[in-house]
Amino acid sequence: MKHFTVAIIGSGPSGASTAFHLGKAGIATVIIEKETLPRYKTCGGGFVNRGKKDMPFNISSVVEREFLKVETYFNNREKCYLSEKDKPIITMIMRDSFDHLIVKKAKEFGVTLLENHKLESIVTIDGKSILKTSQQDISADFIIAADGVLSPTAKMAGWTKDTRKLIPALEYEVEVSSEDFERLSKNVRFDIDAVPYGYAWSFPKKNHLSLGVLTTKKGKINLKEYYQTYLKTLGITSIVKEDAHGFQIPIAPRTDGFVKNNVFLIGDSAGFAEPITAEGISNAILSGKYVAEAIIESNLDSKLAEKRYVEKLNIKLLPELKSGALLSKFFYHNNPVRNYLLDKYGQYFNNIMVDILHGDRPFPTNVAEKLKTRIKQKVF
């Protein structure tokens, strides 16, 4: 039976990035992937600059487009704020080529890729984990669950109850007329309030648009209807080709830990998508870097690796997710207080948000206090 120090389940940005760092450190690592790469992955494909800064290599070969400006609309286009940077705020990628690039970079450092291997079970014997896949059995000292929002690995490892907050989203890869594409391909835009307690987005790619809708509110909602309305908002009357994909996004992390039975959760399996924009690539890559560092720094001591990983999460990522959750409630609750604050400070708020996306500043840590101060100024 082939043995690896680390077995990573899933070849998305979190898993592939982890493999890259571990491989670079000379640690025997395998990626177990149930499909053949490259494979299509449902995702809006907007990679913000704060995540791009964490990439340890150049990704220009898989970049579709880059944008220096972001338009944010509120109240069905009643309010519009435009923020701009001298370096790209959002880089457009297609996940099949992006994920495959990271895997290829990891393989250059000796990482093994097992494609068409679906993980079926995990059994721990004498401190080592036996992973049974659809094709063979392997053993590993560490297991990293990087298999996305559904994460069968997490379920196998003992996370029987899901404590993340999952929200629904619909994403469409849309080919439109050349006239519409020319008109809509110049800017990235977010339409807050196009969906109750959520937003719609328009991300121009190389020769098509990625359009989508999501809501942060629990309960039944017909996202297809809001998508059709959004097409009218964008002035799209004719669609050449359209591929729809529904998915869930975890915008709040698990509350029952991120390590169990020597299985480490990263990316969407842990619930690390950023709560305001629901962008998950950046924190997926960051958490992958953290878990790799924790294993390396621990000298392969499982208990110390767990301790280091949790410490790293608590320095920056988890506090930012908490702040982001509070800001999300402010942005997506279309009420008189929010609209008053937008009238007074809308451009300022938008600039701050773009600064965060660009990686120029962290999420504010005292969000609740600052919002309370603004609200008191209105009431009194």
Secondary structure by P-SEA (a helix, b strand, c coil): cccccbbbccccaaaaaaaaaaaaaccbbbbbbcccccccccccccccaaaaaaccccccccccccccbbbbbcccccbbbbbbbccccbbbbcaaaaaaaaaaaaaaacccccccbbbccccccccbbbbbcccccccccbbbcccccccaaaaaaccccccbbbbbbbbbbccccaaaaaaaccccccccccccccbbbbbbccccccccccccccccccaaaaaaaaaaaaccccccbbbbbbbcccccccccccccccbbbcccccccccccccccaaaaaaaaaaaaaaaaaacccaaaaaaaaaaaaaacaaaaaaaaaaaaaaaccccaaaaaaaaacaaaaaaaaaaaaacccccccaaaaaaaaaaaaaac
